[in-house]
Amino acid sequence: MELRMVVFAAAIPALGVAGYGQTQPGAVREMESQERVTYFSGIVTLEDGTAPPDAVRLRRVCNGLFHDEGWADAKGRFWFKIGKDDRGSGSGDAAEAVSRPASTDKPLGFSYSNPITVALEGCEMEVVLAGYRADRVSLKVAGVGATNLGTMVLHPISKVSTLTVSATTLQAPPNARKAYDKGLEAIHARKWDAAGADFGKAVQAYPKFAAAWYELGEARLGHGDAAGAADAWRESAKADPGFVKPWERLTAFADLKQDWAESARSSDVWLRLDPDDFPGAWLYNAIARARLGRLDDAEHSAREGLRVDKDRRIPRLSYVLGLILLEKHRYAESAECFRDYLKLAPGARDADAVRQQLSDLEKLPATRQIHAP
């Protein structure tokens, strides 16, 4: 069987909505207008109550699938909206539309179901900042209007917190730091051109400003210039080789281009900086090594990723390990990995395809169920 690597989870499937009650048309329209959009808000802090030291990403997790919702602002505050016909906006990236009716004809029934509430069943929100962890919170709609998710506290993870803040930031002269701070305000407001100009001024004033180079890459990416973003991330890594964040971005960029040699190289550097706190780095590394035909190394990386991912936040690791074992003709182990993946991410876009793969494996004669020596 051909080894096919599928990187990270895809979009949430559209959900049909049924169950409109026997209500007068005007009342139905009023309920719909109120419930087409739901707003969520909250704040992110460190353990001591202070604002996070860097930009915090907001991420919706539904059935093991990830959807970025944007960023918290410089003070840790955030808001975003999820709507029936809206792709999301607020302090972050465009969100996936999470609910669309199967038909414009609304069947009669005995109750009215908020389509957004239905779509968000089982969904949680997490905040992401390299070097920190925070508990997820349930995305339950509190009612019409805004839902406050409260305070989400970031806890430092071992030594990695020192790798996600560049030492060069403390050495930046005042004019460079001022431009950098202005750039952060612009990037939180999604003003990509203004952010790029400010970060450009910061690195011109202080070429070794690794954090500014990194954020310049983020601004260029927001503007649609992926190649320019990668150039900025390379400059960030060059300015501070111990700064882990640009290696994360460079690895993902190489993976997107299917440049497996570069993805393996970048993730190797990332993992040398810290092999114990980034299961995603092991996932990228496993995929790249498998694509390069280095299956033993790929298996090692996938298993290391599973070791590090104690909370099983990246179900894709199980699937990738299953594909690697499938290629190595270790069918029983491969099937077990596929079962694990489906248990962790039953609603994944490729779940039906994985179920078919699993069914095919289970039909193999017992004599072909090869285990590891």
N, C-alpha and C positions, 0 to 999 in steps of 0.2 A: 504494500500500500504506500502511496506517495505521502511523504511527510509534509504536512501543510500547517504552517504556523500562523495562528490568528492572534494578533497583538491586542490585548486589552479589550474591554467590553464595548459593545456597540450601543446604539440608541435604544431607549425603552420602546417597546411596541405600542402602537396606538391602541387605546382602550375604548371599546364601545360602551355606551351608557344606556341603560333601560330603566324603567320603573317610574316614569312621570305619573303623578297622581291625577285623580279626577278633579282638576282644578280649573277655574276659569282662565281663559287664554291670557287675560291681562295680568293675573297673579303669577302665572307661569313665566311670562316675560319679565316681570319684576324680579322673581327669584333668580332667573337666569342672569339678568344684568348684574345682580349683586354677587353672583357666584362664578362669573366668568373669570374673575381675577382674584387670587388670594395673595396677600402680602405676608412675608415673614421678616422678622427683624431680630436683632440681638446684639450682643457684644462679646468680644474675645479679649481675654486678659491673661497675663502671666499669673503664677501662683501668688505673687505679692500684690496683685491688683493693678499693676502697671500695664501700659499698652505693649503689644508685641514689638520685638525689635525689628521686624521686617514684615513685608506684605504677606497677609494670610489669605490663602485660597479657600473658597467655600465650595463644598462638594456634596451633591445629593447621591445617596447610595440606595438603589432599589434592586432587590433580589441579586445582589452581588455585582451589579453594574454601576458604573460611576458616571456622573454628569456634573461638570463644572458649572457653578452658578455665579462665579465672579470672585470679588475680593472684598475684604474688610477695609475700611479706611485707615488712615494713619493713627487714629485713636482706638482702633479695634472695633468700631461700630460697623454694622452691616445691615443691609436690607436687600431683598430681591422679591420679585413677583413671579408667580406661576399662574398661567391663565389658559383657558380652554383653547383660545385661538391665538395666543401670544407666545412668542418664542423666548420671553423672559427679558427683563432688563433690571436696572438698578445699579448697585455698586459692583456689578460683575458682568461676566460674559453672558452671551445669549443662551438661555436655557432651552432645553428641548421641550416642544409642546407635548404635554403629558396626557392630554385627553381630547379625543375627537369623537363626536357621536357617530354611530354606525349609520345613521340615517337622519335626515332632517324631519322625517315623520315621527312624531313622538307618540309611542303607544300609550294607551290608557292603562292605569293600574291603580294601586292604592297608596302609593308613597312617592315622594320626590327624592331623588338621589343627587347630591351635589357631585358633579362629574369630577371635580378636582379632588374631593375627598376619596372617591373611589380610586382614582388614578394613583393617589399617594399612599394607598394601603401598603404597609410593610416598608415604607421608605424612611430613611434616616438622613440627618444632616451631620457632616463632619467638617472640621476645620483642619487645614493642612499647612503646616510650616515645618520645613526640614529641621530636624533636631528636637522636635517636640511632639507630644501626643495629647489628644483630648478625647474624652468620652463622646460617643455619638448621641444625638438626641432625636427623638421620634418626630417626624414631620406630620403631626396631627393638626388638622385645621380646627382652630378653637371656635370658629363661627364666622359670620359675615365680617369682612374687613381684614384687619391685620392680626397676625398671630405672633406673639413675642416668644422667642425660643429661649430667652433668659441669657445668662452668662455662661460662656463656654471657656473653661480654664485650660490653658496650655501647660503641660508638665514637661520639663526637659528630659531628654533621653540620653543617658550616659555621656560619653565624650563628644557625641555628634553635635551638640549645641555649639561647641567651640569651632566646628568646621563649617558652620553655616553662616557665620559672621566673619567677614574678612578683616584681618588685622590692619589692612591698609586704610580702612575707613577712619580709624583713629588718627592716622597720619595726614589726612586730607587737610589742606589749608582752608581757611574760612570761606573764601570765594567759591572753591570747588564744592564744599559741603552745602553752601547756600543754594547753589544751582541744583545739587543732588536732591535736597529737600523739596525744592520747587517741582522737580521732575516727579517725585513720588506723589505729590498732590495731583499733578496732571494725569499720572497713570491711573490713579484711583478713580479719577473722573472720566477715564477712557478718552482723554484728549491726547491721542497718540503723537500727533505732530509736535504739540507743545512739549510733551514729555521727552521726545527724541531730541528736541532742540536744547532743553535744559540739561539732559544727561550728556549731550555732546559738549556743552560748555564745561561741565564738570570734568570730563576726561581730558579736555584740552588744557584745562588749568592744572590737572594732576593726572598724567598718563597712567600712573600705577593704581588708580582708583578702581579696584576690582569690582566692588559693588555697583559703582556707576556704570561700568562696562556691562555688567550683567543686566541691570535694569534697562540700559540702552537696547540690549537685545530683546527684552520683553516689549519695549515700546515699538521697535521695528516689527516684531512679530504681530502685535496688535494692528499695525498699519498694513500688514499683508506681505512684508518683505522678509521671508523666511531665510533667504541666503544672507541678507544683511544682518539678521539676528544671529545667525551662526557665527559670522565674523566677529560680532561683538562679544559673544560668549567665549570664543577662542582668546580674544584679548583679555577677557576677565581671568581665564585660567592661567594665561601667561603672566599677568600682573601678580597673581597670588596662587601658586600651585597647590596650596593647601585648602583652598576655598572649594567646597564640594558642589555648590549649586550649578556652576556652569557645566560641570561634567554630567550632571543629570540632564540638562537641556541638550547638550551635544550628543549624548547617547540616544535620546529620543528622536532627535533630528536625523541622525544616521539611520536609525531603525525605520523612520518614515520614508527615507529615500531608498531603503533596502540596500544600503551600503553596509553589508554584514561585517566586513573587515574593520571598518571604522567604528561600528557599533560595539564590536568586541573590544577594540582598543580603548574606546572611551569608557565603557563600563568596567574594564579592567582597572583603569586609573581610579574611577569612582570607588570600586571595591577595595583597592589598596588603601585609600584614605579611611574607609570604615567598612569592614565586611559584615558587621553585626547589626546594623540598624536600618538597612535599606533593602527589603526583599524585592522591591521593584528593580533594583540594579541587577540582582541575580536573575530575574526573569528576562530582562533584556539580554544579559550575557548568555543565558541558556539558549535563547532563540538564535542569537548571532552565531554561536558555536555550532548549533545544529545545522543551520543553513550553510555553514562552511564545511560540513561533513565531519566535524569533530564530536562524534556522538558521546564518547566517554566523558569528555570535558563538559558537554552540554548536560548530561545526566547529573554530573557532580554539581553544576551550577543550579539546576532546578531543585535538587535535594537540599542544597544550602539555603536556597530561597524559602523552602518550606520550613526549614529549621528556624530561620529568622522570623518568619511570618507567624508568630505564635498565636495571634488572634484570627488568623485565616482571613485576612482582609483582601488578599489577592487570589481569588479562586483560580485565575488563569494559570497559576503555577502548577496546579494539579493536572490541568489539561495538557500543558506543554510537556510535562514529564510523561504523561500517558502517550503522547505522540512520539516522544523519543524512544520509549520502551517498545512501542509498536514497530518502529523502524528497526529496532534491535531484535525483533521477533520474540519478545518476552510478553506474550499476549495476556497471560493471566494477570500480571502486574499492571499492564496497560489498562485492562478492563477495570481494575480496582481504582486506578487514578481517574478514569472517566466517571465512575460512579461517585467518587468523592467530589468531582467538579460539579456534576449535576445536583448533588445534595446541597452544595454551597451556593450555586447559581442556577436554580431551576428555571428562571425566566430569561436566561441569556439568549441573545439572538441566535446563536448557533446551537442551542440546546437540542433542537430536533435532530440536527445533523450528528451531534455527539451521541444521542440516543441510538441512531441508526448504526453508527460505528460500534457502539457497545453491543447492540444486538448481533451484528456480524461476528464480533469476537466471541460472543457466548455460543454461537453455533459451530465454532471450530471443534474438531475432534479433540478429545482429552489428550491424545498423543502429541498435539501441537501446542498444548498449553505449557510453554517453556518458562521455567522460573530462572532467576539468577543463580549461578553456581554458589 
